[in-house]
Amino acid sequence: EFEGAYLVTISPESGLSFPFRIFFMILDELEKEQKENPAGDGFYHNRESLLKAYGEERLFGLQAGAWSFDTFHSFIKDECSSEDNIFMGDRGAEPAFPWMYPCFCVIHDHEEADQPAVDYLWTAKRAQNRGLATCLIDHLSISISAVNNPLPKTGAF
């Protein structure tokens, strides 16, 4: 479903046009979920860890592929109702540019492994079970076994 989605490093040094805006879009998503479900996953309370990962270039997300303007607006009209908007940004409005999926992964180098280990892997509740977490893991070339210590409420993917 996410063919054409590409991995982006969310950091001040990433070369993205609006890296700080994307970081705050993630925080907004976490805050919305926290308000909707106060007993939720607790990621909102890890803002300091996310800010550190942002500064250390260890925060990654998925951006929609390079669609034409007409194709993108057709997708939004046909696939995303105001309640089911999969992109980050204000729900009930067109998604904010850059068109980021509501998910992220924070990694760190693991001294004893050939690949990085996952600190955090998160997908917004409204976008779960669509393959976003798997897409992130695939783009980062991390095996599922590197996703350690899932939170108790985390579902399998």
Salt bridges, closest charged atoms under 4 A:
GLU29 OE1 - ARG91 NH2 3.85
GLU29 OE1 - ARG126 NH1 2.70
GLU31 OE2 - LYS35 NZ 3.50
GLU36 OE2 - ARG91 NH1 2.93
GLU56 OE1 - ARG58 NE 2.73
ASP84 OD1 - ARG130 NH2 2.96
GLU94 OE2 - HIS73 ND1 3.36
ASP119 OD2 - ARG58 NH1 3.09
ASP119 OD1 - HIS108 ND1 2.52
